[in-house]
Amino acid sequence: MPLPFPFIVGCDLAGTVVEVGHSVTRFEPGDRVWGSNQGLLGRQGTFAEFCAIDECWLYPTPDGVGDEHAAAVALVGITARLGLARDARLQKGETIFVNGGSGGVGSTVVQMAKAVGARVIATAGSDRKVELCRKLGADFVINYKTQNLETELKRIAPAGVNVWWETLREPNFDLAVGALAARGRMIVMAGREARPPFPVGPFYVKGCSLHGFVMFMATPEEQQDCAEQINRWLVEGKLKANIDRVLPLSQTAAAHRLQEESTIGKTGALSGKIVLKP
Ligand SMILES: NC(=O)c1ccc[n+]([C@@H]2O[C@H](COP(=O)([O-])OP(=O)(O)OC[C@H]3O[C@@H](n4cnc5c(N)ncnc54)[C@H](OP(=O)(O)O)[C@@H]3O)[C@@H](O)[C@H]2O)c1
């Protein structure tokens, strides 16, 4: 995508409004705000002491919610809410499977699915991360490194899962479609290079649907709706930021390397978000 140069990286932020432009109506200096969707589509990023941002991408930070938490929940929170409410339409009492429940997106999906009253099955890659998923509210956690996913899913959800949330960049559609219940919904939101085989027959005969999206293409109105619900859950304690570590802003390049190695290189060094503090 087109980016300005020199380019400031960073998508999320939280802080206090210092100044507003003439046509700004939603905020005034002194307001605490959080937001996301920057460093994209020609917009500068947020890893800086000060940012100039269109008010449509900002939301009020509730009292009692720290800036670190608001920033860490921003992109993953909007992503999880868009996928669960707008696309998968997860309902109370349904079963959802989250592949990658300890990650930035996955740990947020787990909490939001619990908040709407779903039964949650998640995967994680170590005993420590299995425990983290349980603490976040997952009813069942499968260690994908030591357990057989297909067997465990059949045991836990013999009638299939209503929603499969895939966070991996190379989804296994044979496994996912096999595990979906009739009229099941699958979310894909990663893996631009991925071209995996797709089992068309079993998929359409079950009446399943597949939903793909990128959060940055959602409209400001859609993202504001998500932010309102995120704020409610933050206040009620139903949603907590999953912060792996806080680093100084001067460590931006190191933080990027760490994130890339963990998510793309699959070192699994992180479980959750990195927050950078000026
Ligand atoms: N479409 C969008 O709008 C959107 C928004 C945000 C992110 N994304 C993309 O979504 C992906 C996930 O982002 P993230 O921030 O959540 O990444 P992340 O924090 O690195 O999480 C990755 C997750 O994948 C899990 N995992 C790795 N290998 C696995 C395997 N073989 N089986 C099951 N789980 C496995 C990891 O589990 P363990 O650590 O427990 O091993 C971890 O929970 C990234 O590719 C990102 O670019 C897309």
The ligand as a MOL file (V3000), in Angstrom:
LIG
                    3D

  0  0  0     0  0            999 V3000
M  V30 BEGIN CTAB
M  V30 COUNTS 48 52 0 0 0
M  V30 BEGIN ATOM
M  V30 1 N -7.1060 -9.3970 9.0680 0
M  V30 2 C -6.8770 -8.5430 10.0330 0
M  V30 3 O -7.5390 -7.5180 10.1670 0
M  V30 4 C -5.7780 -8.8450 11.0260 0
M  V30 5 C -5.7110 -8.1470 12.2340 0
M  V30 6 C -4.7250 -8.4980 13.1480 0
M  V30 7 C -3.8020 -9.4920 12.8430 0
M  V30 8 N -3.8670 -10.1170 11.6380 0 CHG=1
M  V30 9 C -2.9610 -11.2390 11.3240 0
M  V30 10 O -3.4130 -12.3280 12.1290 0
M  V30 11 C -2.3230 -13.1590 12.4750 0
M  V30 12 C -2.3040 -13.3540 13.9860 0
M  V30 13 O -1.9610 -12.1250 14.5990 0
M  V30 14 P -1.5700 -12.0770 16.1470 0
M  V30 15 O -1.2030 -10.6790 16.4520 0
M  V30 16 O -2.6170 -12.7440 16.9540 0 CHG=-1
M  V30 17 O -0.2490 -13.0010 16.1390 0
M  V30 18 P 0.4560 -13.6980 17.3580 0
M  V30 19 O 0.2270 -12.9090 18.6050 0
M  V30 20 O 1.8460 -13.9940 16.9430 0
M  V30 21 O -0.3430 -15.0770 17.5230 0
M  V30 22 C -0.1010 -16.1820 16.6930 0
M  V30 23 C -0.7690 -17.3940 17.3030 0
M  V30 24 O -0.6110 -18.5210 16.4380 0
M  V30 25 C -0.4210 -19.6510 17.2580 0
M  V30 26 N 0.1610 -20.7370 16.4820 0
M  V30 27 C 1.3660 -20.7790 15.8490 0
M  V30 28 N 1.5120 -21.9760 15.2160 0
M  V30 29 C 0.3720 -22.6820 15.4490 0
M  V30 30 C -0.0930 -23.9580 15.0630 0
M  V30 31 N 0.6390 -24.7810 14.2800 0
M  V30 32 N -1.3120 -24.3500 15.4810 0
M  V30 33 C -2.1030 -23.5620 16.2480 0
M  V30 34 N -1.7130 -22.3160 16.6570 0
M  V30 35 C -0.4850 -21.8880 16.2650 0
M  V30 36 C 0.4380 -19.1470 18.3880 0
M  V30 37 O 0.3290 -20.0540 19.4700 0
M  V30 38 P 1.4910 -20.2730 20.5770 0
M  V30 39 O 2.2090 -18.9770 20.7500 0
M  V30 40 O 0.7010 -20.6930 21.7950 0
M  V30 41 O 2.3790 -21.3580 20.0630 0
M  V30 42 C -0.2110 -17.7940 18.6590 0
M  V30 43 O -1.3020 -17.9450 19.5380 0
M  V30 44 C -1.0710 -12.4820 11.9520 0
M  V30 45 O -0.6990 -13.1290 10.7560 0
M  V30 46 C -1.5120 -11.0360 11.7020 0
M  V30 47 O -0.7870 -10.4360 10.6450 0
M  V30 48 C -4.8380 -9.8280 10.7280 0
M  V30 END ATOM
M  V30 BEGIN BOND
M  V30 1 1 1 2
M  V30 2 2 2 3
M  V30 3 1 2 4
M  V30 4 1 4 5
M  V30 5 2 4 48
M  V30 6 2 5 6
M  V30 7 1 6 7
M  V30 8 2 7 8
M  V30 9 1 8 9
M  V30 10 1 8 48
M  V30 11 1 9 10
M  V30 12 1 9 46
M  V30 13 1 10 11
M  V30 14 1 11 12
M  V30 15 1 11 44
M  V30 16 1 12 13
M  V30 17 1 13 14
M  V30 18 2 14 15
M  V30 19 1 14 16
M  V30 20 1 14 17
M  V30 21 1 17 18
M  V30 22 2 18 19
M  V30 23 1 18 20
M  V30 24 1 18 21
M  V30 25 1 21 22
M  V30 26 1 22 23
M  V30 27 1 23 24
M  V30 28 1 23 42
M  V30 29 1 24 25
M  V30 30 1 25 26
M  V30 31 1 25 36
M  V30 32 1 26 27
M  V30 33 1 26 35
M  V30 34 2 27 28
M  V30 35 1 28 29
M  V30 36 1 29 30
M  V30 37 2 29 35
M  V30 38 1 30 31
M  V30 39 2 30 32
M  V30 40 1 32 33
M  V30 41 2 33 34
M  V30 42 1 34 35
M  V30 43 1 36 37
M  V30 44 1 36 42
M  V30 45 1 37 38
M  V30 46 2 38 39
M  V30 47 1 38 40
M  V30 48 1 38 41
M  V30 49 1 42 43
M  V30 50 1 44 45
M  V30 51 1 44 46
M  V30 52 1 46 47
M  V30 END BOND
M  V30 END CTAB
M  END
